[in-house]
């Protein structure tokens, strides 16, 4: 047996196990919902049809009436009641509690007509069997504002600590109405004068330099001139001082 097992290659079990075709499994089709299984709330017409279907099809079936046979009464002795049965002495003894005791009756709570409230702050609140001192209210008030002031001092009294309190400067600042724009945290620097300087009339030298600058800016680019074919131009005979064409060179070009 050992020689036969050794002759079988190791991969034979894997080939036999994986060479079988996979089972053809297809999911069963989902049943289409009936008209009473559709999701979502039903419309008014669907409810009407539903109640019509209930009235016709959902009622219990009426079976054919049977012909009842005449009733026959047979006298049967009534079963004996539990009170009439006499239990044996052992069962009667075991049904009784081992330590019988009577029903618990709670004692009557002693009345406490006066219950003082131990508190650091005296609260003008009426207590049981101890009426609080009522404020003296005048019979009439001369004005509505006087009556409002009277009831305000009684309902909302100001404590002694609040009367002797001295607010800080920060609290006084916060109590003031908010101002817009808000107060900056740090002082802002003065606004810089960005207006252009006042224009002044040019001198002769400034005007000459200005014309030279404009003439230089109007000249074509040297890179573009180098790419163009060489042609005689008035650029070759410019005066280095006034940047104007030399009259002698211009006359020679005109002759050509």
C-alpha positions as CSV (number, residue, x, y, z in Angstrom):
1,X,0.0,0.0,0.0
2,X,2.8,2.3,0.8
3,X,4.3,1.7,-2.7
4,X,1.0,2.5,-4.4
5,X,0.6,5.7,-2.4
6,X,4.0,6.8,-3.3
7,X,3.4,6.2,-7.0
8,X,0.3,8.6,-7.0
9,X,1.5,12.2,-7.6
10,X,0.5,14.8,-5.1
11,X,-1.3,17.0,-7.6
12,X,-3.7,14.3,-8.7
13,X,-6.2,15.1,-5.9
14,X,-6.2,18.8,-6.7
15,X,-6.8,18.0,-10.4
16,X,-9.7,15.7,-9.7
17,X,-11.2,18.2,-7.3
18,X,-10.9,21.3,-9.6
19,X,-11.5,19.6,-13.0
20,X,-15.2,19.2,-12.3
21,X,-17.5,21.8,-13.8
22,X,-19.0,24.4,-11.6
23,X,-22.7,23.8,-10.7
24,X,-25.0,25.9,-12.9
25,X,-26.8,28.1,-10.5
26,X,-29.2,30.8,-11.5
27,X,-31.1,32.9,-9.1
28,X,-34.9,32.3,-9.1
29,X,-36.9,35.1,-10.7
30,X,-38.5,37.5,-8.2
31,X,-42.3,37.3,-8.2
32,X,-44.0,40.4,-9.5
33,X,-45.9,42.1,-6.7
34,X,-49.6,42.0,-7.0
35,X,-51.7,45.2,-7.0
36,X,-52.1,44.9,-3.2
37,X,-48.3,44.5,-2.7
38,X,-47.1,47.6,-4.5
39,X,-44.9,49.9,-2.4
40,X,-46.0,53.4,-1.6
41,X,-49.2,54.9,-0.5
42,X,-52.3,54.0,-2.4
43,X,-54.4,56.4,-4.3
44,X,-58.1,57.1,-3.7
45,X,-59.2,54.9,-6.6
46,X,-57.0,52.0,-5.3
47,X,-58.6,52.2,-1.9
48,X,-62.1,52.2,-3.5
49,X,-61.3,49.1,-5.5
50,X,-59.7,47.5,-2.4
51,X,-62.9,48.0,-0.3
52,X,-65.0,46.6,-3.1
53,X,-62.8,43.5,-3.2
54,X,-63.1,43.1,0.5
55,X,-66.9,43.3,0.4
56,X,-67.1,40.6,-2.2
57,X,-64.1,38.3,-1.8
58,X,-62.9,38.7,1.8
59,X,-66.2,37.9,3.5
60,X,-66.4,34.4,5.2
61,X,-67.9,31.7,3.2
62,X,-71.5,30.8,3.9
63,X,-72.0,27.0,4.3
64,X,-75.2,25.3,3.7
65,X,-77.5,25.1,6.8
66,X,-77.7,21.6,8.3
67,X,-80.8,20.1,9.5
68,X,-80.3,19.8,13.2
69,X,-81.3,16.6,14.9
70,X,-83.6,16.8,17.9
71,X,-81.7,17.4,21.1
72,X,-81.4,14.5,23.5
73,X,-80.8,15.4,27.2
74,X,-79.1,12.9,29.4
75,X,-79.0,13.4,33.2
76,X,-75.4,13.5,34.4
77,X,-74.4,13.8,38.0
78,X,-72.7,17.2,38.7
79,X,-69.0,17.1,39.7
80,X,-68.4,17.6,43.4
81,X,-67.1,21.1,44.3
82,X,-63.7,21.7,45.9
83,X,-65.3,22.9,49.1
84,X,-67.3,19.7,49.5
85,X,-64.1,17.6,49.1
86,X,-62.3,16.9,52.3
87,X,-58.5,17.2,51.8
88,X,-56.3,14.8,53.7
89,X,-54.7,16.0,56.8
90,X,-51.1,16.0,55.3
91,X,-52.0,18.2,52.4
92,X,-54.0,20.6,54.6
93,X,-51.0,20.9,56.9
94,X,-48.5,21.5,54.1
95,X,-50.7,24.2,52.5
96,X,-50.4,26.4,55.6
97,X,-47.4,28.8,56.0
98,X,-44.6,27.7,58.3
99,X,-44.5,31.0,60.2
100,X,-47.9,32.7,59.8
101,X,-48.0,36.4,60.4
102,X,-50.7,39.1,60.1
103,X,-50.9,41.9,57.5
104,X,-48.5,44.8,58.0
105,X,-50.1,48.0,59.0
106,X,-47.9,51.1,58.6
107,X,-47.9,53.4,61.7
108,X,-49.5,56.8,61.5
109,X,-46.9,59.5,60.8
110,X,-46.7,62.1,63.6
111,X,-47.9,65.5,62.4
112,X,-45.3,68.3,62.2
113,X,-47.1,71.6,62.1
114,X,-43.9,73.7,62.0
115,X,-40.9,72.8,59.9
116,X,-38.4,75.6,59.9
117,X,-36.3,76.1,56.8
118,X,-32.6,76.4,57.7
119,X,-31.0,78.6,55.1
120,X,-28.5,81.3,55.0
121,X,-30.7,83.6,52.9
122,X,-34.1,84.6,54.4
123,X,-36.7,83.8,51.8
124,X,-40.0,85.6,52.3
125,X,-42.1,82.5,51.6
126,X,-45.1,81.5,53.6
127,X,-44.7,78.3,55.6
128,X,-47.3,75.9,57.0
129,X,-49.0,77.3,60.0
130,X,-46.7,80.3,59.9
131,X,-48.0,83.0,57.6
132,X,-45.4,85.5,56.2
133,X,-45.7,89.2,56.8
134,X,-47.6,90.7,53.9
135,X,-46.5,94.0,52.4
136,X,-48.7,97.1,53.2
137,X,-50.4,98.1,50.0
138,X,-52.0,101.5,49.8
139,X,-55.7,101.7,48.9
140,X,-55.0,103.7,45.7
141,X,-52.2,105.1,43.6
142,X,-52.2,108.6,42.1
143,X,-50.6,107.5,38.9
144,X,-49.8,104.3,36.9
145,X,-46.1,104.9,37.1
146,X,-46.2,105.1,40.9
147,X,-48.1,101.8,41.1
148,X,-45.5,100.2,38.8
149,X,-42.6,101.5,40.8
150,X,-44.2,100.2,44.0
151,X,-44.7,96.6,42.8
152,X,-41.3,96.7,41.1
153,X,-39.5,97.3,44.4
154,X,-41.5,94.5,46.1
155,X,-41.2,91.9,43.3
156,X,-37.6,92.7,42.3
157,X,-35.7,94.0,45.3
158,X,-32.2,95.2,45.0
159,X,-29.7,93.6,47.3
160,X,-27.4,95.6,49.6
161,X,-24.3,94.2,47.8
162,X,-25.6,95.6,44.5
163,X,-26.2,99.0,46.0
164,X,-22.7,99.3,47.4
165,X,-21.0,97.8,44.3
166,X,-18.6,99.9,42.3
167,X,-18.3,98.8,38.7
168,X,-14.9,98.8,37.0
169,X,-14.0,100.9,34.0
170,X,-14.3,97.8,31.7
171,X,-17.8,97.1,32.8
172,X,-18.8,100.7,32.3
173,X,-17.3,100.5,28.8
174,X,-19.2,97.3,28.0
175,X,-22.4,98.8,29.3
176,X,-22.3,101.6,26.8
177,X,-24.3,101.0,23.5
178,X,-22.2,99.5,20.7
179,X,-20.8,102.1,18.3
180,X,-20.3,101.6,14.6
181,X,-17.7,101.3,13.2
182,X,-16.3,99.4,16.2
183,X,-13.4,100.9,18.2
184,X,-10.1,99.6,16.7
185,X,-7.8,97.6,18.9
186,X,-4.7,99.6,17.9
187,X,-4.5,103.2,16.6
188,X,-4.5,103.3,12.8
189,X,-1.7,105.2,11.0
190,X,-2.7,108.4,9.2
191,X,-3.9,107.9,5.6
192,X,-1.1,108.2,3.1
193,X,-1.5,110.9,0.4
194,X,-1.6,108.9,-2.8
195,X,-2.5,111.8,-5.0
196,X,-0.1,112.4,-8.0
197,X,2.2,115.4,-7.6
198,X,1.2,118.6,-9.2
199,X,2.3,118.9,-12.8
200,X,4.8,121.7,-13.5
201,X,6.1,123.2,-16.7
202,X,9.2,121.6,-18.2
203,X,12.4,123.5,-18.7
204,X,14.2,123.6,-22.1
205,X,16.6,120.9,-21.1
206,X,13.8,118.6,-19.7
207,X,11.8,119.1,-23.0
208,X,14.9,118.2,-25.1
209,X,15.5,115.1,-23.0
210,X,11.8,114.2,-23.3
211,X,11.9,114.4,-27.1
212,X,15.1,112.3,-27.2
213,X,13.4,109.7,-25.0
214,X,10.3,109.6,-27.3
215,X,12.5,109.3,-30.4
216,X,14.5,106.4,-28.8
217,X,11.3,104.6,-27.9
218,X,9.9,105.0,-31.4
219,X,13.0,103.3,-33.0
220,X,12.5,99.7,-34.2
221,X,14.0,96.8,-32.4
222,X,17.6,95.9,-33.2
223,X,16.8,92.2,-33.2
224,X,14.2,92.7,-35.9
225,X,16.5,94.9,-38.0
226,X,19.2,92.2,-37.8
227,X,16.8,89.7,-39.3
228,X,15.7,92.0,-42.2
229,X,17.8,92.2,-45.4
230,X,20.4,95.0,-45.4
231,X,19.0,98.1,-46.9
232,X,20.2,101.7,-46.7
233,X,18.2,103.5,-44.0
234,X,18.3,106.8,-42.4
235,X,19.2,105.1,-39.1
236,X,22.9,104.9,-40.2
237,X,23.3,108.6,-40.4
238,X,21.7,109.7,-37.1
239,X,23.4,112.5,-35.2
240,X,24.6,111.2,-31.8
241,X,23.7,114.5,-30.1
242,X,20.3,115.5,-31.4
243,X,19.2,112.1,-32.7
244,X,18.3,113.7,-36.1
245,X,19.4,112.6,-39.6
246,X,22.5,114.1,-40.8
247,X,21.8,116.5,-43.7
248,X,25.0,115.5,-45.7
249,X,24.1,111.8,-45.5
250,X,20.4,112.4,-46.4
251,X,21.5,114.4,-49.4
252,X,23.7,111.5,-50.6
253,X,20.8,109.1,-50.2
254,X,18.5,111.3,-52.1
255,X,20.9,111.4,-55.0
256,X,21.0,107.6,-55.2
